[in-house]
Amino acid sequence: AASNPGLMSEVVVVGVYNTPDRMDELTYSKDPKYGGGKLDTYLTFVEKTVMPLVAKEFPRVSAASAGPWPMMGSSLGGLATCYAGWTQGSKYSPVACMSSSFWWDGEDFKGSILAKSGPSPKQDHPFYIDWGSGEVSEQTDSNAAVVKQLQGMGWEQEVAYYIQPDGTHNEQSWGARVNKPLQLLFPPAPIATKTPQTSIFV
């Protein structure tokens, strides 16, 4: 429904498959219990390998050849997406972080990553964050804490968030609300200026 004419701009989705190493690839730090910490290497792979391949194979998609590329992810992918948007905003923007695992490594994203300088100018780097009210408390509490901290840092206008009533931590819930970030971040463009954007899903 989100892709119906008039509801959003045209986008080209580049879906990167999960691998057995997803916990390493989608986390930027090492959690005491789960390990991880290879996200920067993964983002380099996206920038240096995936996107040049897309640009080569689909030359009509002019947006593939240079960033910033929009990014969307869920769970650990949501954590990875918000990390990419905050630390490498010149390459990855806008970003949509769904049911993000902000609990990772003692809520390090809120405590350490947001303490670093964010992308600038902030009005050019919108963030969308959501979660379901039916998720476990470490999910709901950590997501709410990240939104609160961003708002307290002056990002009230640049951060949109949504809490899905009774939403849980699974693809069914994410799919039921994916229209919200798509329509928010990719509003309809005038016909004369329509250019497909390239979005990366992790």
Phi, psi and chi 1 to 4 in degrees:
 res  aa     phi    psi   chi1   chi2   chi3   chi4
   1 ALA       -  -33.3      -      -      -      -
   2 ALA   -66.0  -26.0      -      -      -      -
   3 SER   -90.5    3.5   61.0      -      -      -
   4 ASN   -61.3  143.8  -74.0  -16.4      -      -
   5 PRO   -54.0  136.2  -24.8   34.4      -      -
   6 GLY    93.8  -13.1      -      -      -      -
   7 LEU   -96.9  -27.8  -66.9 -179.0      -      -
   8 MET  -161.3  165.1   61.9  175.4  -72.0      -
   9 SER   -75.1  163.0  -66.2      -      -      -
  10 GLU   -71.8  133.8 -179.1 -178.4    4.9      -
  11 VAL  -131.4  154.5  -61.9      -      -      -
  12 VAL  -112.7  122.0  176.0      -      -      -
  13 VAL   -96.0  127.3  176.1      -      -      -
  14 VAL  -108.7  104.8  178.9      -      -      -
  15 GLY   -95.0  119.4      -      -      -      -
  16 VAL   -96.8  121.0 -176.9      -      -      -
  17 TYR   -64.9  146.3  -84.7  108.7      -      -
  18 ASN   -69.8  156.0  -76.6  -31.6      -      -
  19 THR  -128.6  171.7   75.7      -      -      -
  20 PRO   -59.5  -15.4  -27.7   36.6      -      -
  21 ASP   -96.8   20.2  -62.9  -37.7      -      -
  22 ARG   -57.6  -33.9   63.6 -178.7  -67.6  -86.9
  23 MET   -67.8  -30.4 -163.3  163.6  -72.7      -
  24 ASP   -77.5  -46.1  -73.8  -29.8      -      -
  25 GLU   -68.5  -29.7  -65.8  172.1  -16.2      -
  26 LEU  -104.1   13.9  -60.3 -179.1      -      -
  27 THR  -129.1  142.2   57.2      -      -      -
  28 TYR   -96.5  -12.0   62.1   87.0      -      -
  29 SER  -135.8  166.1   65.0      -      -      -
  30 LYS   -93.7  116.1 -175.2  170.2  -70.8 -173.3
  31 ASP   -77.7  138.1 -176.3  -88.0      -      -
  32 PRO   -56.7  -30.4  -25.3   35.2      -      -
  33 LYS   -94.7  -39.2 -178.2  177.1  179.7  179.5
  34 TYR  -107.6   -9.3  -61.7  105.0      -      -
  35 GLY    79.3 -141.9      -      -      -      -
  36 GLY    96.6 -167.6      -      -      -      -
  37 GLY   111.9   20.9      -      -      -      -
  38 LYS  -114.4   23.2  -62.4 -179.2  179.7  178.9
  39 LEU   -63.7  -38.4  176.1   56.0      -      -
  40 ASP   -60.8  -36.9  -73.9  -47.4      -      -
  41 THR   -65.6  -40.3  -59.8      -      -      -
  42 TYR   -63.6  -43.3  177.0   84.8      -      -
  43 LEU   -65.5  -34.2  -67.3  175.7      -      -
  44 THR   -64.7  -38.7  -61.4      -      -      -
  45 PHE   -61.1  -43.1  164.3   72.1      -      -
  46 VAL   -61.6  -47.5  170.6      -      -      -
  47 GLU   -68.7  -44.9  177.7 -170.8   -0.8      -
  48 LYS   -92.0  -21.9  -58.0  -65.0 -174.0 -178.5
  49 THR  -116.8  -53.8  -58.1      -      -      -
  50 VAL   -66.4  -54.3  175.0      -      -      -
  51 MET   -67.7  -38.1  -61.1  -44.6  -63.7      -
  52 PRO   -61.6  -34.9  -28.3   37.6      -      -
  53 LEU   -66.3  -42.0  178.2   62.5      -      -
  54 VAL   -62.4  -44.6  172.9      -      -      -
  55 ALA   -61.7  -36.3      -      -      -      -
  56 LYS   -72.1  -44.8  177.8 -178.7  177.9 -178.9
  57 GLU   -77.8  -27.5  -65.0  -64.7  -34.8      -
  58 PHE  -129.1   71.4  -56.6   96.5      -      -
  59 PRO   -61.0  -21.1   21.1  -33.1      -      -
  60 ARG   -65.5  -25.6 -173.3 -179.6   76.3   87.6
  61 VAL   -84.8   83.1 -174.7      -      -      -
  62 SER   -61.9  -28.7   59.0      -      -      -
  63 ALA   -69.1  -13.4      -      -      -      -
  64 ALA   -74.7  -22.4      -      -      -      -
  65 SER   -77.9  -19.8   61.1      -      -      -
  66 ALA  -152.0  143.9      -      -      -      -
  67 GLY   -75.7 -178.9      -      -      -      -
  68 PRO   -78.4  145.7   28.8  -35.1      -      -
  69 TRP  -104.4  130.9  -57.3  -67.4      -      -
  70 PRO   -62.6  148.7  -21.8   34.3      -      -
  71 MET  -138.4  143.4 -179.0  177.5  -79.8      -
  72 MET  -140.1  140.4  175.6 -176.3  -70.5      -
  73 GLY  -156.0  164.0      -      -      -      -
  74 SER  -128.3  152.1   56.3      -      -      -
  75 SER    60.8 -123.3 -167.5      -      -      -
  76 LEU   -62.3  -32.0  -71.9  176.1      -      -
  77 GLY   -64.3  -31.5      -      -      -      -
  78 GLY   -68.8  -41.9      -      -      -      -
  79 LEU   -59.2  -46.9  173.9   67.5      -      -
  80 ALA   -60.7  -41.0      -      -      -      -
  81 THR   -65.9  -47.1  -63.9      -      -      -
  82 CYS   -65.8  -35.7  -95.6      -      -      -
  83 TYR   -62.6  -46.1  172.9   84.8      -      -
  84 ALA   -62.0  -43.4      -      -      -      -
  85 GLY   -65.5  -33.9      -      -      -      -
  86 TRP   -83.0  -40.9 -169.4 -101.3      -      -
  87 THR   -94.5  -21.1   63.9      -      -      -
  88 GLN  -135.1   49.9  -60.4 -174.3   36.3      -
  89 GLY   -62.1  -24.9      -      -      -      -
  90 SER   -70.2  -17.5   62.4      -      -      -
  91 LYS  -105.8  -33.7  -59.9  173.6 -175.8  176.7
  92 TYR  -127.4  104.9  -56.6  102.2      -      -
  93 SER  -170.7  142.3 -178.6      -      -      -
  94 PRO   -74.4  172.8   31.1  -36.9      -      -
  95 VAL  -130.3  146.6  -65.2      -      -      -
  96 ALA  -126.2  118.9      -      -      -      -
  97 CYS  -115.5  106.7  -44.5      -      -      -
  98 MET  -104.1  126.8  -54.9 -179.1   73.2      -
  99 SER    46.3   47.0  -68.0      -      -      -
 100 SER   -65.5  145.4  -57.5      -      -      -
 101 SER   -85.0   62.8  -61.4      -      -      -
 102 PHE   -71.2   -6.9  -70.9  132.4      -      -
 103 TRP   -73.4  -14.1   53.5  -95.2      -      -
 104 TRP   -53.6  135.3 -179.0  -94.9      -      -
 105 ASP    52.7   50.7 -167.9   15.9      -      -
 106 GLY    64.5   38.7      -      -      -      -
 107 GLU    56.6   43.0  -62.6 -170.0   34.1      -
 108 ASP   -64.0  -29.6 -177.7   79.9      -      -
 109 PHE   -59.1  -47.2 -177.4   83.9      -      -
 110 LYS   -68.0  -41.0  177.0  175.2   70.0   71.2
 111 GLY   -79.3  -35.7      -      -      -      -
 112 SER  -113.7  -47.7  -62.5      -      -      -
 113 ILE   -68.3  -45.1  -59.2  -55.4      -      -
 114 LEU   -69.9  -12.9  -69.0 -175.9      -      -
 115 ALA   -75.6  -16.4      -      -      -      -
 116 LYS   -85.4  160.0  -58.5  176.8 -178.4  179.5
 117 SER   -61.4  132.7  -63.0      -      -      -
 118 GLY   -87.8 -178.8      -      -      -      -
 119 PRO   -67.1  152.7   25.7  -34.4      -      -
 120 SER  -142.0  144.6 -179.9      -      -      -
 121 PRO   -73.5  142.8   28.3  -34.8      -      -
 122 LYS   -62.7  -27.5   61.1 -176.6 -179.8 -179.7
 123 GLN   -66.8  -15.0   60.9  -94.6   26.7      -
 124 ASP   -93.8    4.1  -67.5  -18.7      -      -
 125 HIS  -133.2   71.3  -62.0  -84.4      -      -
 126 PRO   -70.8  145.1   24.2  -32.7      -      -
 127 PHE  -119.5  138.9  -77.6   71.7      -      -
 128 TYR  -120.3  129.3  168.3   88.6      -      -
 129 ILE  -131.5  133.6  -63.1  173.0      -      -
 130 ASP  -144.1  167.7   73.7   16.2      -      -
 131 TRP  -163.3  169.8   62.9   96.0      -      -
 132 GLY  -104.2  143.5      -      -      -      -
 133 SER   -67.6  -17.8   66.2      -      -      -
 134 GLY   -92.4    6.9      -      -      -      -
 135 GLU   -78.7  166.4  -62.0 -171.5   49.5      -
 136 VAL   -65.9  159.5  -63.2      -      -      -
 137 SER   -62.9  -33.1   59.7      -      -      -
 138 GLU   -66.2  -27.1   68.0  176.2   -0.6      -
 139 GLN   -75.9  -53.9  -78.2  -72.5  138.6      -
 140 THR   -64.1  -42.6   59.0      -      -      -
 141 ASP   -67.5  -42.5  -67.2  -11.3      -      -
 142 SER   -71.0  -36.0   61.2      -      -      -
 143 ASN   -67.1  -44.8  -85.8  -95.2      -      -
 144 ALA   -62.1  -36.2      -      -      -      -
 145 ALA   -67.5  -37.8      -      -      -      -
 146 VAL   -66.3  -44.6  165.3      -      -      -
 147 VAL   -61.2  -45.4  169.0      -      -      -
 148 LYS   -60.7  -41.9 -177.5  178.0 -179.4  179.6
 149 GLN   -66.7  -42.4  179.4  149.0  -30.4      -
 150 LEU   -61.6  -42.1  -76.0  166.6      -      -
 151 GLN   -62.6  -40.1  -68.4  173.8  -27.9      -
 152 GLY   -68.0  -19.4      -      -      -      -
 153 MET   -90.4    3.8  -65.4  166.0   59.5      -
 154 GLY    94.2   16.6      -      -      -      -
 155 TRP  -101.2   28.5  -76.9   69.1      -      -
 156 GLU   -58.2  -42.1  -63.6   96.1  -25.6      -
 157 GLN   -79.5  -23.9  -59.3  -58.3  -45.7      -
 158 GLU   -94.5  -11.4  -66.5   76.7   23.9      -
 159 VAL  -113.7  117.1  175.1      -      -      -
 160 ALA  -104.9  142.3      -      -      -      -
 161 TYR  -139.7  156.8   73.6   96.6      -      -
 162 TYR  -145.0  136.8  172.1   68.8      -      -
 163 ILE  -112.2  114.5  -54.7  172.3      -      -
 164 GLN   -79.0  119.1 -178.7 -175.1   22.1      -
 165 PRO   -57.1  124.8  -23.6   34.2      -      -
 166 ASP    64.6    8.7  -59.7  -40.6      -      -
 167 GLY   -65.1  142.8      -      -      -      -
 168 THR  -118.6 -179.6   51.9      -      -      -
 169 HIS   -92.1   73.4 -161.8   79.3      -      -
 170 ASN  -158.0  169.1   54.7   42.3      -      -
 171 GLU   -62.9  -31.2  -72.8   81.0    0.0      -
 172 GLN   -61.9  -44.7 -177.9  177.4    1.6      -
 173 SER   -68.4  -43.0  -71.2      -      -      -
 174 TRP   -62.7  -41.9  -58.4  -31.0      -      -
 175 GLY   -65.6  -32.5      -      -      -      -
 176 ALA   -69.5  -21.2      -      -      -      -
 177 ARG  -121.3    7.0   65.3  178.9 -171.1 -100.8
 178 VAL   -64.6  -21.3   72.5      -      -      -
 179 ASN   -61.3  -28.8   62.7  -59.9      -      -
 180 LYS   -64.8  -53.9  -65.0 -174.1  179.1  -61.8
 181 PRO   -67.5  -33.5   22.3  -34.2      -      -
 182 LEU   -64.2  -45.9  -70.0  177.4      -      -
 183 GLN   -73.0  -30.1  -67.4  175.0   13.8      -
 184 LEU   -73.1  -46.5  174.5   69.9      -      -
 185 LEU   -85.5  -20.7  -60.4  177.3      -      -
 186 PHE  -127.5   64.2  -51.6  107.4      -      -
 187 PRO   -65.1  159.8   26.2  -35.6      -      -
 188 PRO   -56.8  137.7  -21.6   32.2      -      -
 189 ALA  -104.6  152.5      -      -      -      -
 190 PRO   -54.6  141.0  -25.0   34.5      -      -
 191 ILE   -53.2  -39.3  -65.7  176.2      -      -
 192 ALA   -69.6  -17.9      -      -      -      -
 193 THR  -114.4   11.1   61.7      -      -      -
 194 LYS   -68.0  123.5  -78.5 -172.0  175.6  179.0
 195 THR  -135.5  125.6  -60.1      -      -      -
 196 PRO   -59.4  133.6  -21.8   33.0      -      -
 197 GLN   -97.5  152.7  -68.7 -178.2  -81.6      -
 198 THR  -105.2  120.2  -53.8      -      -      -
 199 SER  -111.0  140.9  -61.2      -      -      -
 200 ILE  -106.3  127.8  -53.6  165.9      -      -
 201 PHE  -110.7  128.5  -77.7   64.0      -      -
 202 VAL  -122.6      -  -63.3      -      -      -
